[in-house]
Amino acid sequence: MLERGFILKKKFLLILIPAAIIFLLCSSMYISHYHHSLFTKTFKNNIERTTNNPSTKENTTPQKVVSNTTSEVNKPEEIINHPPDIATTQVKDRPLYEKEVFLTFDDGPSNKSTLKILDILKENDVQATFFVVGKMAEQNSNNLKAIHDMGMDIENHSYSHDYKMYNSIESCIEDFNKCDAVLKELINKDPSQILRFPGGSDNGVSKIDTMASIRKYFKDNGNYYIDWNVSSTDAAPILVPTAKIVERVTEMCKNRKFVVILMHDVDSKTTTLEALPIIIKYLKEQGFVFRTFNDITPTEENELVKLKIANR
């Protein structure tokens, strides 16, 4: 009896053990398949979320590049409304052009000549500097605004253009300040570092000692007083013939690479208007680049001083 029970138990174990092994193997395969399916599903979902997420999705569509104007790297150079003001403008430096010319017109704005000068400049696509007199700006305010609207450089040439202003430093300062006030009122132009003394910085009218003190005062206060190295001679009291003006300017520009030309915006100077387009054509043919003082570079400032055109 005991032997029979032992045999039955042995047969039971022989059946149970393989069944258990088969069960364990099947369970292991199922678990492995489940984990694999779960991993695959999770990975797939992650890929789908990444692909559909705008913040991570790679955009293959060409995008319009927009400058970040708040970035210091991409910040554009300061854009100047006409006319820019050297006192407040940060101008990027650069080497001098091979040849440079500054066309300058003194004593305006005039009643008739100003607009004719502007027409010539526009036709020839060149810029120029107008050293204006305050009282003339008051008399011809519309023409002052025309100069301004064309983007020309407008600088201070005193209010009165009366040589009595050179009687003292104080009277000279007052006269220039008065012109600044007129320009501020009429065209909202802030005071500039650039100016031109009536008659030039060595005018032969003022007392030598007083004029030296005046020059020192303006220089010490960060101003650049601008003279010239080429005169058209149209300041003469008589009307200078057109041919003489052209001959004078072209002859004096011949061996120079950095030129400041003195001309006048005065109604009586009709031959200046006749000579101007001829002079511009000559300067272009000689390769001169037309410059103004409202965006002058530090290198150009140094050249002006070196050549004793400014602050001499």
Secondary structure, DSSP 4 states (H G I P E B T S, - for coil): -HHHHHHHHHHHHHHHHHHHHHHHHHHHHHHHHHHHHHHHHHHHHHHHHHHH-TTTS---S-------TTSTTTPPPPP-PSSP-TTT--PPP-PPPSSEEEEEEES---SSHHHHHHHHHHHTT---EEEE-HHHHHHTHHHHHHHHHTT-EEEE--SS--GGGGG-HHHHHHHHHHHHHHHHHHH-PPP-SEE--TT-SS-SSS-HHHHHHHHHHHHHTT-EEB--SEE-STTSSSPPPHHHHHHHHHHHHTT-SEEEEEEE--TT-HHHHHHHHHHHHHHHHTTPEEE-GGG--HHHHHHHHHTTSB--
